[in-house]
């Protein structure tokens, strides 16, 4: 048996009422092309070389190398190997440096997540109060 009057419509909300629950902002995981581009740029700058110099040595266009360094383009394995050789590195060196940066980034995300949880006042485990 229904508890509302027969001439009234019953409304069932599709979304919960009230403000949404507070959540820490999601931290975006870095893209591989950003990591590799950063490695190429850091290595080039550490060697005090110009985009033009490295692009000519790698036999790729200067604008394309710039886009690679800024993470705007995804390099093929051939282009990446050529850029690495132009910097006096092997492909494994570039990938290893990018992997180290990825690990550092992951550690930073975990640390930020821990700090974010600690600041909310919520406790996920045992809490003792004296």
N, CA, C and O atoms as a Tinker XYZ file with bonds, in Angstrom:
   520  protein
     1  N      0.827000   -1.172000    0.000000    73     2
     2  CA     0.000000    0.000000    0.000000    64     1     3
     3  C      0.875000    1.239000    0.000000    63     2     4     5
     4  O      1.879000    1.272000    0.711000    81     3
     5  N      0.533000    2.244000   -0.762000    73     3     6
     6  CA     1.304000    3.474000   -0.905000    64     5     7
     7  C      0.978000    4.437000    0.222000    63     6     8     9
     8  O     -0.152000    4.497000    0.707000    81     7
     9  N      2.036000    5.223000    0.647000    73     7    10
    10  CA     1.844000    6.176000    1.740000    64     9    11
    11  C      1.587000    7.593000    1.246000    63    10    12    13
    12  O      1.375000    8.484000    2.068000    81    11
    13  N      1.597000    7.840000   -0.060000    73    11    14
    14  CA     1.340000    9.190000   -0.564000    64    13    15
    15  C     -0.050000    9.248000   -1.218000    63    14    16    17
    16  O     -0.633000    8.227000   -1.583000    81    15
    17  N     -0.548000   10.464000   -1.348000    73    15    18
    18  CA    -1.886000   10.664000   -1.891000    64    17    19
    19  C     -1.923000   10.217000   -3.344000    63    18    20    21
    20  O     -0.917000   10.351000   -4.042000    81    19
    21  N     -3.040000    9.694000   -3.824000    73    19    22
    22  CA    -3.127000    9.175000   -5.179000    64    21    23
    23  C     -2.951000   10.224000   -6.263000    63    22    24    25
    24  O     -2.556000    9.869000   -7.373000    81    23
    25  N     -3.226000   11.518000   -5.999000    73    23    26
    26  CA    -3.101000   12.526000   -7.032000    64    25    27
    27  C     -1.746000   13.262000   -6.992000    63    26    28    29
    28  O     -1.573000   14.248000   -7.709000    81    27
    29  N     -0.803000   12.812000   -6.188000    73    27    30
    30  CA     0.528000   13.423000   -6.115000    64    29    31
    31  C      1.555000   12.493000   -6.746000    63    30    32    33
    32  O      1.511000   11.274000   -6.576000    81    31
    33  N      2.481000   13.106000   -7.481000    73    31    34
    34  CA     3.560000   12.320000   -8.099000    64    33    35
    35  C      4.667000   12.096000   -7.077000    63    34    36    37
    36  O      4.959000   12.968000   -6.259000    81    35
    37  N      5.262000   10.949000   -7.131000    73    35    38
    38  CA     6.383000   10.648000   -6.256000    64    37    39
    39  C      7.683000   10.929000   -7.014000    63    38    40    41
    40  O      7.865000   10.426000   -8.122000    81    39
    41  N      8.584000   11.720000   -6.437000    73    39    42
    42  CA     9.834000   12.109000   -7.084000    64    41    43
    43  C     10.978000   11.310000   -6.468000    63    42    44    45
    44  O     11.167000   11.290000   -5.252000    81    43
    45  N     11.720000   10.664000   -7.331000    73    43    46
    46  CA    12.897000    9.907000   -6.881000    64    45    47
    47  C     14.123000   10.591000   -7.479000    63    46    48    49
    48  O     14.315000   10.544000   -8.694000    81    47
    49  N     14.962000   11.229000   -6.648000    73    47    50
    50  CA    16.135000   11.936000   -7.199000    64    49    51
    51  C     17.138000   10.946000   -7.797000    63    50    52    53
    52  O     17.406000    9.885000   -7.232000    81    51
    53  N     17.688000   11.329000   -8.968000    73    51    54
    54  CA    18.684000   10.485000   -9.618000    64    53    55
    55  C     20.082000   10.728000   -9.061000    63    54    56    57
    56  O     20.943000    9.850000   -9.106000    81    55
    57  N     20.291000   11.917000   -8.544000    73    55    58
    58  CA    21.585000   12.267000   -7.965000    64    57    59
    59  C     21.396000   12.561000   -6.494000    63    58    60    61
    60  O     20.350000   13.071000   -6.093000    81    59
    61  N     22.404000   12.243000   -5.674000    73    59    62
    62  CA    22.277000   12.555000   -4.248000    64    61    63
    63  C     22.138000   14.067000   -4.041000    63    62    64    65
    64  O     22.748000   14.860000   -4.758000    81    63
    65  N     21.344000   14.443000   -3.072000    73    63    66
    66  CA    21.159000   15.853000   -2.745000    64    65    67
    67  C     22.334000   16.336000   -1.895000    63    66    68    69
    68  O     22.959000   15.554000   -1.179000    81    67
    69  N     22.623000   17.618000   -1.983000    73    67    70
    70  CA    23.694000   18.198000   -1.177000    64    69    71
    71  C     24.991000   18.289000   -1.954000    63    70    72    73
    72  O     25.079000   17.869000   -3.108000    81    71
    73  N     25.995000   18.847000   -1.299000    73    71    74
    74  CA    27.283000   19.036000   -1.989000    64    73    75
    75  C     27.976000   17.704000   -2.235000    63    74    76    77
    76  O     27.806000   16.760000   -1.462000    81    75
    77  N     28.757000   17.623000   -3.311000    73    75    78
    78  CA    29.482000   16.380000   -3.581000    64    77    79
    79  C     30.546000   16.149000   -2.512000    63    78    80    81
    80  O     31.047000   17.106000   -1.921000    81    79
    81  N     30.893000   14.890000   -2.259000    73    79    82
    82  CA    31.915000   14.611000   -1.254000    64    81    83
    83  C     33.262000   15.187000   -1.689000    63    82    84    85
    84  O     33.604000   15.182000   -2.872000    81    83
    85  N     34.012000   15.681000   -0.713000    73    83    86
    86  CA    35.326000   16.271000   -0.993000    64    85    87
    87  C     36.314000   15.182000   -1.389000    63    86    88    89
    88  O     36.426000   14.151000   -0.726000    81    87
    89  N     37.025000   15.430000   -2.482000    73    87    90
    90  CA    38.037000   14.491000   -2.948000    64    89    91
    91  C     39.276000   15.271000   -3.324000    63    90    92    93
    92  O     39.196000   16.411000   -3.781000    81    91
    93  N     40.418000   14.647000   -3.126000    73    91    94
    94  CA    41.663000   15.272000   -3.558000    64    93    95
    95  C     41.679000   15.289000   -5.080000    63    94    96    97
    96  O     41.220000   14.337000   -5.711000    81    95
    97  N     42.201000   16.361000   -5.681000    73    95    98
    98  CA    42.255000   16.400000   -7.144000    64    97    99
    99  C     43.127000   15.273000   -7.689000    63    98   100   101
   100  O     44.177000   14.956000   -7.132000    81    99
   101  N     42.672000   14.680000   -8.782000    73    99   102
   102  CA    43.421000   13.583000   -9.396000    64   101   103
   103  C     44.712000   14.124000  -10.004000    63   102   104   105
   104  O     44.710000   15.160000  -10.668000    81   103
   105  N     45.793000   13.423000   -9.772000    73   103   106
   106  CA    47.090000   13.818000  -10.317000    64   105   107
   107  C     47.313000   13.018000  -11.587000    63   106   108   109
   108  O     47.253000   11.788000  -11.585000    81   107
   109  N     47.570000   13.733000  -12.668000    73   107   110
   110  CA    47.734000   13.097000  -13.970000    64   109   111
   111  C     49.090000   12.423000  -14.056000    63   110   112   113
   112  O     50.114000   13.017000  -13.720000    81   111
   113  N     49.089000   11.193000  -14.504000    73   111   114
   114  CA    50.338000   10.469000  -14.724000    64   113   115
   115  C     51.009000   11.022000  -15.976000    63   114   116   117
   116  O     50.334000   11.283000  -16.972000    81   115
   117  N     52.332000   11.206000  -15.939000    73   115   118
   118  CA    52.993000   11.794000  -17.115000    64   117   119
   119  C     52.936000   10.861000  -18.319000    63   118   120   121
   120  O     52.920000    9.638000  -18.179000    81   119
   121  N     52.906000   11.463000  -19.493000    73   119   122
   122  CA    52.938000   10.689000  -20.726000    64   121   123
   123  C     54.380000   10.342000  -21.070000    63   122   124   125
   124  O     55.300000   11.098000  -20.760000    81   123
   125  N     54.570000    9.199000  -21.710000    73   123   126
   126  CA    55.909000    8.750000  -22.090000    64   125   127
   127  C     56.592000    9.772000  -22.991000    63   126   128   129
   128  O     57.791000   10.018000  -22.854000    81   127
   129  N     55.841000   10.363000  -23.907000    73   127   130
   130  CA    56.449000   11.337000  -24.823000    64   129   131
   131  C     56.948000   12.567000  -24.078000    63   130   132   133
   132  O     57.946000   13.166000  -24.479000    81   131
   133  N     56.267000   12.957000  -22.992000    73   131   134
   134  CA    56.742000   14.077000  -22.177000    64   133   135
   135  C     58.045000   13.729000  -21.470000    63   134   136   137
   136  O     58.960000   14.549000  -21.395000    81   135
   137  N     58.121000   12.509000  -20.955000    73   135   138
   138  CA    59.328000   12.070000  -20.252000    64   137   139
   139  C     60.520000   11.997000  -21.201000    63   138   140   141
   140  O     61.599000   12.504000  -20.894000    81   139
   141  N     60.320000   11.369000  -22.348000    73   139   142
   142  CA    61.404000   11.219000  -23.326000    64   141   143
   143  C     61.824000   12.588000  -23.856000    63   142   144   145
   144  O     63.017000   12.860000  -23.992000    81   143
   145  N     60.866000   13.439000  -24.151000    73   143   146
   146  CA    61.181000   14.782000  -24.624000    64   145   147
   147  C     61.982000   15.568000  -23.605000    63   146   148   149
   148  O     62.917000   16.285000  -23.962000    81   147
   149  N     61.620000   15.436000  -22.334000    73   147   150
   150  CA    62.365000   16.104000  -21.277000    64   149   151
   151  C     63.801000   15.621000  -21.190000    63   150   152   153
   152  O     64.719000   16.412000  -20.974000    81   151
   153  N     63.994000   14.313000  -21.360000    73   151   154
   154  CA    65.345000   13.751000  -21.348000    64   153   155
   155  C     66.162000   14.323000  -22.502000    63   154   156   157
   156  O     67.302000   14.745000  -22.307000    81   155
   157  N     65.590000   14.339000  -23.692000    73   155   158
   158  CA    66.311000   14.868000  -24.855000    64   157   159
   159  C     66.697000   16.333000  -24.636000    63   158   160   161
   160  O     67.827000   16.732000  -24.919000    81   159
   161  N     65.769000   17.113000  -24.141000    73   159   162
   162  CA    66.047000   18.537000  -23.924000    64   161   163
   163  C     67.115000   18.737000  -22.849000    63   162   164   165
   164  O     68.045000   19.521000  -23.037000    81   163
   165  N     66.985000   18.032000  -21.725000    73   163   166
   166  CA    67.991000   18.176000  -20.655000    64   165   167
   167  C     69.380000   17.784000  -21.129000    63   166   168   169
   168  O     70.361000   18.454000  -20.808000    81   167
   169  N     69.466000   16.703000  -21.890000    73   167   170
   170  CA    70.768000   16.256000  -22.393000    64   169   171
   171  C     71.346000   17.262000  -23.384000    63   170   172   173
   172  O     72.543000   17.549000  -23.360000    81   171
   173  N     70.495000   17.794000  -24.250000    73   171   174
   174  CA    70.976000   18.779000  -25.223000    64   173   175
   175  C     71.481000   20.037000  -24.520000    63   174   176   177
   176  O     72.545000   20.558000  -24.853000    81   175
   177  N     70.716000   20.517000  -23.553000    73   175   178
   178  CA    71.119000   21.720000  -22.828000    64   177   179
   179  C     72.366000   21.485000  -21.975000    63   178   180   181
   180  O     73.210000   22.372000  -21.848000    81   179
   181  N     72.480000   20.292000  -21.394000    73   179   182
   182  CA    73.669000   19.969000  -20.598000    64   181   183
   183  C     74.921000   19.986000  -21.462000    63   182   184   185
   184  O     76.009000   20.304000  -20.984000    81   183
   185  N     74.765000   19.647000  -22.722000    73   183   186
   186  CA    75.893000   19.660000  -23.662000    64   185   187
   187  C     76.073000   21.036000  -24.317000    63   186   188   189
   188  O     76.968000   21.230000  -25.139000    81   187
   189  N     75.215000   21.976000  -23.943000    73   187   190
   190  CA    75.244000   23.333000  -24.492000    64   189   191
   191  C     75.189000   23.336000  -26.016000    63   190   192   193
   192  O     75.949000   24.033000  -26.688000    81   191
   193  N     74.257000   22.526000  -26.540000    73   191   194
   194  CA    74.084000   22.427000  -27.991000    64   193   195
   195  C     72.760000   23.037000  -28.386000    63   194   196   197
   196  O     71.827000   23.096000  -27.586000    81   195
   197  N     72.683000   23.490000  -29.620000    73   195   198
   198  CA    71.460000   24.110000  -30.125000    64   197   199
   199  C     70.552000   23.054000  -30.751000    63   198   200   201
   200  O     70.987000   21.957000  -31.101000    81   199
   201  N     69.290000   23.419000  -30.877000    73   199   202
   202  CA    68.341000   22.551000  -31.585000    64   201   203
   203  C     68.840000   22.269000  -32.995000    63   202   204   205
   204  O     68.784000   21.136000  -33.473000    81   203
   205  N     69.327000   23.312000  -33.652000    73   203   206
   206  CA    69.788000   23.178000  -35.035000    64   205   207
   207  C     70.924000   22.176000  -35.140000    63   206   208   209
   208  O     70.929000   21.329000  -36.033000    81   207
   209  N     71.880000   22.268000  -34.235000    73   207   210
   210  CA    73.035000   21.372000  -34.241000    64   209   211
   211  C     72.610000   19.910000  -34.069000    63   210   212   213
   212  O     73.032000   19.042000  -34.832000    81   211
   213  N     71.786000   19.651000  -33.076000    73   211   214
   214  CA    71.363000   18.271000  -32.793000    64   213   215
   215  C     70.458000   17.745000  -33.903000    63   214   216   217
   216  O     70.573000   16.586000  -34.300000    81   215
   217  N     69.556000   18.591000  -34.408000    73   215   218
   218  CA    68.662000   18.172000  -35.497000    64   217   219
   219  C     69.462000   17.794000  -36.741000    63   218   220   221
   220  O     69.164000   16.792000  -37.390000    81   219
   221  N     70.471000   18.586000  -37.072000    73   219   222
   222  CA    71.308000   18.269000  -38.236000    64   221   223
   223  C     72.064000   16.956000  -38.019000    63   222   224   225
   224  O     72.151000   16.132000  -38.929000    81   223
   225  N     72.606000   16.762000  -36.826000    73   223   226
   226  CA    73.336000   15.527000  -36.545000    64   225   227
   227  C     72.413000   14.307000  -36.595000    63   226   228   229
   228  O     72.835000   13.223000  -36.998000    81   227
   229  N     71.155000   14.485000  -36.185000    73   227   230
   230  CA    70.182000   13.387000  -36.187000    64   229   231
   231  C     69.493000   13.228000  -37.539000    63   230   232   233
   232  O     68.792000   12.244000  -37.774000    81   231
   233  N     69.695000   14.204000  -38.427000    73   231   234
   234  CA    69.059000   14.210000  -39.743000    64   233   235
   235  C     67.532000   14.261000  -39.639000    63   234   236   237
   236  O     66.816000   13.574000  -40.367000    81   235
   237  N     67.055000   15.109000  -38.699000    73   235   238
   238  CA    65.622000   15.381000  -38.573000    64   237   239
   239  C     65.452000   16.905000  -38.585000    63   238   240   241
   240  O     66.412000   17.640000  -38.354000    81   239
   241  N     64.254000   17.366000  -38.847000    73   239   242
   242  CA    64.050000   18.811000  -38.919000    64   241   243
   243  C     64.107000   19.431000  -37.523000    63   242   244   245
   244  O     63.759000   18.798000  -36.526000    81   243
   245  N     64.553000   20.678000  -37.482000    73   243   246
   246  CA    64.641000   21.395000  -36.220000    64   245   247
   247  C     63.259000   21.567000  -35.563000    63   246   248   249
   248  O     63.140000   21.352000  -34.357000    81   247
   249  N     62.210000   21.949000  -36.317000    73   247   250
   250  CA    60.885000   22.056000  -35.680000    64   249   251
   251  C     60.389000   20.720000  -35.112000    63   250   252   253
   252  O     59.734000   20.688000  -34.071000    81   251
   253  N     60.708000   19.617000  -35.808000    73   251   254
   254  CA    60.274000   18.308000  -35.320000    64   253   255
   255  C     60.993000   17.949000  -34.017000    63   254   256   257
   256  O     60.369000   17.440000  -33.086000    81   255
   257  N     62.302000   18.212000  -33.947000    73   255   258
   258  CA    63.040000   17.955000  -32.710000    64   257   259
   259  C     62.481000   18.805000  -31.577000    63   258   260   261
   260  O     62.354000   18.329000  -30.449000    81   259
   261  N     62.152000   20.042000  -31.863000    73   259   262
   262  CA    61.554000   20.910000  -30.848000    64   261   263
   263  C     60.238000   20.326000  -30.335000    63   262   264   265
   264  O     59.983000   20.323000  -29.130000    81   263
   265  N     59.408000   19.835000  -31.250000    73   263   266
   266  CA    58.138000   19.232000  -30.840000    64   265   267
   267  C     58.359000   17.968000  -30.021000    63   266   268   269
   268  O     57.605000   17.695000  -29.087000    81   267
   269  N     59.385000   17.196000  -30.362000    73   267   270
   270  CA    59.712000   16.002000  -29.568000    64   269   271
   271  C     60.102000   16.405000  -28.151000    63   270   272   273
   272  O     59.626000   15.821000  -27.177000    81   271
   273  N     60.966000   17.402000  -28.045000    73   271   274
   274  CA    61.433000   17.837000  -26.734000    64   273   275
   275  C     60.300000   18.380000  -25.862000    63   274   276   277
   276  O     60.333000   18.233000  -24.640000    81   275
   277  N     59.304000   19.004000  -26.481000    73   275   278
   278  CA    58.175000   19.564000  -25.734000    64   277   279
   279  C     57.067000   18.547000  -25.494000    63   278   280   281
   280  O     56.043000   18.876000  -24.895000    81   279
   281  N     57.263000   17.308000  -25.958000    73   279   282
   282  CA    56.250000   16.277000  -25.755000    64   281   283
   283  C     55.037000   16.438000  -26.644000    63   282   284   285
   284  O     53.980000   15.881000  -26.348000    81   283
   285  N     55.162000   17.187000  -27.730000    73   283   286
   286  CA    54.039000   17.405000  -28.645000    64   285   287
   287  C     53.909000   16.280000  -29.675000    63   286   288   289
   288  O     52.829000   16.041000  -30.214000    81   287
   289  N     55.015000   15.599000  -29.937000    73   287   290
   290  CA    55.021000   14.511000  -30.919000    64   289   291
   291  C     55.559000   13.252000  -30.276000    63   290   292   293
   292  O     56.382000   13.300000  -29.362000    81   291
   293  N     55.075000   12.119000  -30.772000    73   291   294
   294  CA    55.536000   10.796000  -30.341000    64   293   295
   295  C     56.577000   10.329000  -31.359000    63   294   296   297
   296  O     56.261000   10.152000  -32.536000    81   295
   297  N     57.799000   10.133000  -30.912000    73   295   298
   298  CA    58.884000    9.762000  -31.826000    64   297   299
   299  C     58.822000    8.280000  -32.169000    63   298   300   301
   300  O     58.514000    7.445000  -31.318000    81   299
   301  N     59.119000    7.964000  -33.426000    73   299   302
   302  CA    59.276000    6.562000  -33.804000    64   301   303
   303  C     60.596000    6.067000  -33.194000    63   302   304   305
   304  O     61.427000    6.871000  -32.773000    81   303
   305  N     60.776000    4.779000  -33.150000    73   303   306
   306  CA    62.018000    4.235000  -32.581000    64   305   307
   307  C     63.228000    4.664000  -33.400000    63   306   308   309
   308  O     64.306000    4.874000  -32.844000    81   307
   309  N     63.064000    4.795000  -34.711000    73   307   310
   310  CA    64.178000    5.222000  -35.563000    64   309   311
   311  C     64.576000    6.666000  -35.276000    63   310   312   313
   312  O     65.762000    6.975000  -35.160000    81   311
   313  N     63.593000    7.541000  -35.162000    73   311   314
   314  CA    63.870000    8.954000  -34.894000    64   313   315
   315  C     64.457000    9.114000  -33.490000    63   314   316   317
   316  O     65.393000    9.887000  -33.285000    81   315
   317  N     63.905000    8.386000  -32.538000    73   315   318
   318  CA    64.414000    8.464000  -31.167000    64   317   319
   319  C     65.855000    7.979000  -31.093000    63   318   320   321
   320  O     66.679000    8.588000  -30.409000    81   319
   321  N     66.163000    6.906000  -31.779000    73   319   322
   322  CA    67.541000    6.396000  -31.807000    64   321   323
   323  C     68.477000    7.398000  -32.471000    63   322   324   325
   324  O     69.608000    7.572000  -32.019000    81   323
   325  N     68.026000    8.060000  -33.538000    73   323   326
   326  CA    68.851000    9.060000  -34.227000    64   325   327
   327  C     69.116000   10.251000  -33.316000    63   326   328   329
   328  O     70.239000   10.753000  -33.264000    81   327
   329  N     68.094000   10.707000  -32.600000    73   327   330
   330  CA    68.268000   11.838000  -31.677000    64   329   331
   331  C     69.219000   11.453000  -30.542000    63   330   332   333
   332  O     70.059000   12.254000  -30.132000    81   331
   333  N     69.083000   10.238000  -30.043000    73   331   334
   334  CA    69.978000    9.773000  -28.971000    64   333   335
   335  C     71.420000    9.743000  -29.472000    63   334   336   337
   336  O     72.323000   10.237000  -28.796000    81   335
   337  N     71.640000    9.162000  -30.662000    73   335   338
   338  CA    73.000000    9.101000  -31.234000    64   337   339
   339  C     73.578000   10.490000  -31.431000    63   338   340   341
   340  O     74.765000   10.711000  -31.187000    81   339
   341  N     72.746000   11.431000  -31.873000    73   339   342
   342  CA    73.211000   12.800000  -32.087000    64   341   343
   343  C     73.673000   13.435000  -30.778000    63   342   344   345
   344  O     74.506000   14.342000  -30.781000    81   343
   345  N     73.137000   12.962000  -29.675000    73   343   346
   346  CA    73.540000   13.464000  -28.357000    64   345   347
   347  C     74.644000   12.615000  -27.730000    63   346   348   349
   348  O     75.060000   12.860000  -26.598000    81   347
   349  N     75.112000   11.613000  -28.477000    73   347   350
   350  CA    76.168000   10.749000  -27.953000    64   349   351
   351  C     75.659000    9.716000  -26.967000    63   350   352   353
   352  O     76.414000    9.209000  -26.137000    81   351
   353  N     74.387000    9.410000  -27.062000    73   351   354
   354  CA    73.760000    8.434000  -26.162000    64   353   355
   355  C     73.239000    7.254000  -26.962000    63   354   356   357
   356  O     73.041000    7.344000  -28.174000    81   355
   357  N     73.024000    6.165000  -26.277000    73   355   358
   358  CA    72.340000    5.038000  -26.882000    64   357   359
   359  C     70.846000    5.138000  -26.592000    63   358   360   361
   360  O     70.421000    5.878000  -25.705000    81   359
   361  N     70.081000    4.403000  -27.331000    73   359   362
   362  CA    68.638000    4.380000  -27.112000    64   361   363
   363  C     68.332000    3.903000  -25.687000    63   362   364   365
   364  O     67.423000    4.418000  -25.036000    81   363
   365  N     69.089000    2.927000  -25.217000    73   363   366
   366  CA    68.889000    2.418000  -23.858000    64   365   367
   367  C     69.143000    3.506000  -22.813000    63   366   368   369
   368  O     68.472000    3.544000  -21.782000    81   367
   369  N     70.106000    4.389000  -23.077000    73   367   370
   370  CA    70.388000    5.486000  -22.144000    64   369   371
   371  C     69.191000    6.419000  -22.019000    63   370   372   373
   372  O     68.793000    6.791000  -20.915000    81   371
   373  N     68.625000    6.792000  -23.153000    73   371   374
   374  CA    67.482000    7.705000  -23.151000    64   373   375
   375  C     66.295000    7.054000  -22.443000    63   374   376   377
   376  O     65.631000    7.693000  -21.626000    81   375
   377  N     66.030000    5.797000  -22.752000    73   375   378
   378  CA    64.890000    5.107000  -22.144000    64   377   379
   379  C     65.104000    4.906000  -20.650000    63   378   380   381
   380  O     64.152000    5.001000  -19.874000    81   379
   381  N     66.326000    4.633000  -20.237000    73   379   382
   382  CA    66.634000    4.470000  -18.820000    64   381   383
   383  C     66.423000    5.777000  -18.056000    63   382   384   385
   384  O     65.855000    5.781000  -16.963000    81   383
   385  N     66.883000    6.884000  -18.636000    73   383   386
   386  CA    66.688000    8.185000  -17.994000    64   385   387
   387  C     65.206000    8.540000  -17.906000    63   386   388   389
   388  O     64.761000    9.102000  -16.906000    81   387
   389  N     64.447000    8.217000  -18.942000    73   387   390
   390  CA    63.002000    8.471000  -18.922000    64   389   391
   391  C     62.323000    7.595000  -17.872000    63   390   392   393
   392  O     61.403000    8.043000  -17.187000    81   391
   393  N     62.772000    6.355000  -17.747000    73   391   394
   394  CA    62.204000    5.449000  -16.742000    64   393   395
   395  C     62.494000    5.962000  -15.332000    63   394   396   397
   396  O     61.632000    5.888000  -14.457000    81   395
   397  N     63.690000    6.477000  -15.108000    73   395   398
   398  CA    64.028000    7.047000  -13.796000    64   397   399
   399  C     63.110000    8.225000  -13.473000    63   398   400   401
   400  O     62.664000    8.374000  -12.336000    81   399
   401  N     62.832000    9.050000  -14.465000    73   399   402
   402  CA    61.938000   10.191000  -14.274000    64   401   403
   403  C     60.520000    9.712000  -13.965000    63   402   404   405
   404  O     59.828000   10.311000  -13.141000    81   403
   405  N     60.088000    8.643000  -14.619000    73   403   406
   406  CA    58.761000    8.082000  -14.362000    64   405   407
   407  C     58.663000    7.564000  -12.928000    63   406   408   409
   408  O     57.648000    7.771000  -12.263000    81   407
   409  N     59.698000    6.902000  -12.455000    73   407   410
   410  CA    59.712000    6.402000  -11.076000    64   409   411
   411  C     59.656000    7.569000  -10.088000    63   410   412   413
   412  O     58.911000    7.525000   -9.109000    81   411
   413  N     60.452000    8.616000  -10.352000    73   411   414
   414  CA    60.440000    9.810000   -9.492000    64   413   415
   415  C     59.047000   10.424000   -9.452000    63   414   416   417
   416  O     58.553000   10.806000   -8.391000    81   415
   417  N     58.429000   10.512000  -10.607000    73   415   418
   418  CA    57.087000   11.086000  -10.694000    64   417   419
   419  C     56.080000   10.254000   -9.898000    63   418   420   421
   420  O     55.219000   10.805000   -9.211000    81   419
   421  N     56.188000    8.941000   -9.991000    73   419   422
   422  CA    55.269000    8.056000   -9.256000    64   421   423
   423  C     55.459000    8.223000   -7.752000    63   422   424   425
   424  O     54.484000    8.258000   -7.002000    81   423
   425  N     56.708000    8.326000   -7.311000    73   423   426
   426  CA    56.970000    8.533000   -5.872000    64   425   427
   427  C     56.364000    9.853000   -5.408000    63   426   428   429
   428  O     55.770000    9.922000   -4.332000    81   427
   429  N     56.513000   10.894000   -6.212000    73   427   430
   430  CA    55.954000   12.197000   -5.853000    64   429   431
   431  C     54.436000   12.138000   -5.759000    63   430   432   433
   432  O     53.846000   12.747000   -4.867000    81   431
   433  N     53.791000   11.399000   -6.684000    73   431   434
   434  CA    52.333000   11.265000   -6.635000    64   433   435
   435  C     51.902000   10.559000   -5.359000    63   434   436   437
   436  O     50.916000   10.952000   -4.734000    81   435
   437  N     52.631000    9.521000   -4.968000    73   435   438
   438  CA    52.291000    8.790000   -3.751000    64   437   439
   439  C     52.440000    9.703000   -2.539000    63   438   440   441
   440  O     51.579000    9.723000   -1.659000    81   439
   441  N     53.538000   10.460000   -2.498000    73   439   442
   442  CA    53.756000   11.372000   -1.373000    64   441   443
   443  C     52.681000   12.448000   -1.307000    63   442   444   445
   444  O     52.188000   12.758000   -0.222000    81   443
   445  N     52.309000   13.023000   -2.450000    73   443   446
   446  CA    51.247000   14.033000   -2.458000    64   445   447
   447  C     49.941000   13.424000   -1.998000    63   446   448   449
   448  O     49.171000   14.062000   -1.280000    81   447
   449  N     49.689000   12.189000   -2.409000    73   447   450
   450  CA    48.470000   11.510000   -1.979000    64   449   451
   451  C     48.440000   11.293000   -0.471000    63   450   452   453
   452  O     47.398000   11.456000    0.163000    81   451
   453  N     49.571000   10.930000    0.094000    73   451   454
   454  CA    49.638000   10.735000    1.548000    64   453   455
   455  C     49.408000   12.045000    2.276000    63   454   456   457
   456  O     48.678000   12.089000    3.266000    81   455
   457  N     50.032000   13.123000    1.788000    73   455   458
   458  CA    49.847000   14.426000    2.433000    64   457   459
   459  C     48.404000   14.873000    2.303000    63   458   460   461
   460  O     47.847000   15.455000    3.234000    81   459
   461  N     47.786000   14.605000    1.144000    73   459   462
   462  CA    46.397000   14.999000    0.929000    64   461   463
   463  C     45.450000   14.277000    1.865000    63   462   464   465
   464  O     44.519000   14.881000    2.398000    81   463
   465  N     45.678000   12.987000    2.069000    73   463   466
   466  CA    44.833000   12.218000    2.987000    64   465   467
   467  C     45.034000   12.674000    4.413000    63   466   468   469
   468  O     44.069000   12.760000    5.172000    81   467
   469  N     46.261000   12.967000    4.795000    73   467   470
   470  CA    46.548000   13.362000    6.171000    64   469   471
   471  C     45.875000   14.682000    6.505000    63   470   472   473
   472  O     45.476000   14.896000    7.649000    81   471
   473  N     45.744000   15.564000    5.536000    73   471   474
   474  CA    45.190000   16.877000    5.811000    64   473   475
   475  C     43.664000   16.872000    5.883000    63   474   476   477
   476  O     43.080000   17.866000    6.316000    81   475
   477  N     43.002000   15.798000    5.478000    73   475   478
   478  CA    41.543000   15.777000    5.486000    64   477   479
   479  C     40.981000   15.481000    6.867000    63   478   480   481
   480  O     39.799000   15.720000    7.113000    81   479
   481  N     41.799000   14.969000    7.764000    73   479   482
   482  CA    41.310000   14.637000    9.090000    64   481   483
   483  C     40.684000   13.256000    9.156000    63   482   484   485
   484  O     40.283000   12.825000   10.237000    81   483
   485  N     40.587000   12.559000    8.059000    73   483   486
   486  CA    40.038000   11.202000    8.048000    64   485   487
   487  C     41.141000   10.218000    8.374000    63   486   488   489
   488  O     42.311000   10.460000    8.078000    81   487
   489  N     40.770000    9.119000    8.979000    73   487   490
   490  CA    41.749000    8.089000    9.343000    64   489   491
   491  C     41.317000    6.763000    8.720000    63   490   492   493
   492  O     40.166000    6.347000    8.856000    81   491
   493  N     42.244000    6.111000    8.041000    73   491   494
   494  CA    41.920000    4.853000    7.403000    64   493   495
   495  C     42.290000    3.654000    8.260000    63   494   496   497
   496  O     41.978000    2.522000    7.891000    81   495
   497  N     42.932000    3.867000    9.371000    73   495   498
   498  CA    43.369000    2.754000   10.202000    64   497   499
   499  C     43.031000    2.996000   11.651000    63   498   500   501
   500  O     42.101000    3.737000   11.969000    81   499
   501  N     43.789000    2.368000   12.529000    73   499   502
   502  CA    43.597000    2.485000   13.958000    64   501   503
   503  C     44.008000    3.868000   14.426000    63   502   504   505
   504  O     45.069000    4.359000   14.041000    81   503
   505  N     43.195000    4.500000   15.242000    73   503   506
   506  CA    43.498000    5.830000   15.750000    64   505   507
   507  C     43.398000    5.772000   17.269000    63   506   508   509
   508  O     42.343000    5.455000   17.819000    81   507
   509  N     44.487000    6.076000   17.933000    73   507   510
   510  CA    44.503000    6.074000   19.402000    64   509   511
   511  C     44.514000    7.496000   19.903000    63   510   512   513
   512  O     45.259000    8.336000   19.398000    81   511
   513  N     43.699000    7.765000   20.882000    73   511   514
   514  CA    43.621000    9.094000   21.468000    64   513   515
   515  C     43.932000    8.968000   22.945000    63   514   516   517
   516  O     43.375000    8.110000   23.630000    81   515
   517  N     44.834000    9.834000   23.449000    73   515   518
   518  CA    45.213000    9.771000   24.873000    64   517   519
   519  C     44.298000   10.632000   25.684000    63   518   520
   520  O     44.448000   10.716000   26.902000    81   519
